[in-house]
Amino acid sequence: SAPEPITAAESAWRERVRAYATRLDADVSRSGRITHASMRRSARLYSACAPMFERAGDPGRFAPVAPQVERACTRLAKAARLFGQAVAASDAGGAVVAGTPEEAQFNRAMNGAFEAAGNAQYDLQTALEKAAAIETELEV
C-alpha cells in the first residue's frame, strides 16, 4: 500500500521552519550600516529560532531533518551572544576606535556572529531540501 500523505501537522512543522528560514535569509542578506539597533534586531531574530523549533512541535516523518534544524538554532544562539558582545564593545552608533582592544573584541564578535549565522542559514536550507525530498518520496 502507498504511504500516508503528509499530515497537516507535518506540513505545519515544515512551514514554520521554512518561514523562519526566509526571515533569516532576509536578515543575513540585509546591507547597510551596522548599529546597535541592527545588531540587537538580528540577535532577537536569532534567539527566536529555538522557541520557534519548540513551538513547531513533532516533525513526524520530517524527524530526520530535525537535528539539522536544532543545530541551526544552536548556531544562531551563539551568533546572538556574539552580537551582544559586539554591542558591548562599540559605542551607541556601533562604531569602535581603530587600534583599541575594543576594536579587536568587536571584530572577533562580528566575524563569529556572521560565520555562525551563515552556517545556520546553510543548515536550514539543507534541512528544507531534505524535507522536500522526504515529501516527494512519500508522494511516489
Phi, psi and omega in degrees: 000155181286150177294155177296144177294163178302132181281166178298321180294318179294318178296320179295321178299310181298320181295321177298315180296317180297316180297318178295317180300323178295317178296320179296315179303316180296320180291315183295325182273357180295139177242172179127187183289138177269119180233172174303317182298316181292322178293320179292322177299314178296317180299320177297316178298316182294322178290343180280352183295308183299315176298323177299316181297319178293316180293334181297335176082205184287124180284352181061234182283358172271008181308325179299338180264348182302319179299327179290322176294318178298320178297320177300318180296322178296316179295322179290326175297320177297315179299319179298316178298318180294324175297322176300320177294321179294320177298316181296331183272352185243167177279181186302333179272357181091011182264156174227156179276129182299139176084002181264162175300328178296324178296317180296317179296316180300312181298317178299314182295314181295315180298318178295320180294315180295320179295313180298318180294319178296319177295320178294320178300316177298316179302315181293319179297316179296319179298317180293324176295319178293322178297319178297321179295321177297315181297317179299318179298323181286335181279342184285000000 
